[in-house]
Amino acid sequence: MTPEAHDVVSGDYIVIKALEDGVTIIGLTRGKDTKFHHSEKLDRGEVMIAQFTEHTSAMKIRGRAEVLTKHGRIDAGS
């Protein structure tokens, strides 16, 4: 693995805590065309720890959730 690839793979983590049933998390790809590549559903109280990688450049969160990052806390869907 190249040093550049290692930097991307060891990217930032975020924590998503569902505040209601049916919160959807969608991973979006890197590259020329952004595409959906993965999705997860969380029910109230469930927590997911996600990482930005060489494949994941963005995440879309649908529903009421608390999102924790190194930059702070965000309330989604409120």
N, C-alpha and C positions, 0 to 999 in steps of 0.2 A: 504494500500500500504506500502510495506517495505521501510525503508530508502534507500536501494540500488536501488530499482525500481524507487523511486522518483528522485534520482540523474540521472538515465538514461532518464526518461521521461522529466525532465527539462533540457535536453541536449542543446547543442549549436544550435543557429540559423544561417542560411546563407541567403543572399539575392541574387537572380539571376535576372538580367535584360537582356532580349533578345535584341540583336543588329541586328537581322534579323528575318524574318518570319520563323516559323517552328522549333524553338529551342525545343529539347526534354529533359525532366528531368525524370530520371528513379530512383526510390527508390529501394535499395537492402536490403534484410533481414539480420538479425543477426542469429547466430546459426551455427550448424554443416555444413549445406549446404546453401550457399548464393544463393538466388533466387530473381528474379524481383517481386516486390509486388505492384508497383504503377507507373504510368507514367502520365506526363502532357506535353502538347504542348503550347508553348508561341509564340506569334507574336511580331514583332518588337515593342519595347517600353513597352511591358508588363513586370511586375515585380512579382516575386513569393518569398514569405518568407517561408523557409522550416526549419524544426527542426529535429535533430537527436533524436530518441526515443528508447524505448525498442524494437521496431520492425524494425527501420531503422538504419543500421550501415554505409551505404555508399550511395552516389548519383552519378549517371553518367549523364553528361551533354553533349549533342550532338548539335553542332551548335555554332554560334558566340554569346557569352554572356559575360557579366561582372558579376563576382561572388565576393561578399563581405563577408568576415568572420572576426572574431575577430583577425585573424592572418594577415589580409591585403586583398588586391585586386588581383584577378586573372582574366586574359582575356582568356576565353575558345574559341577554334576554330579559333584563329587568325593565 
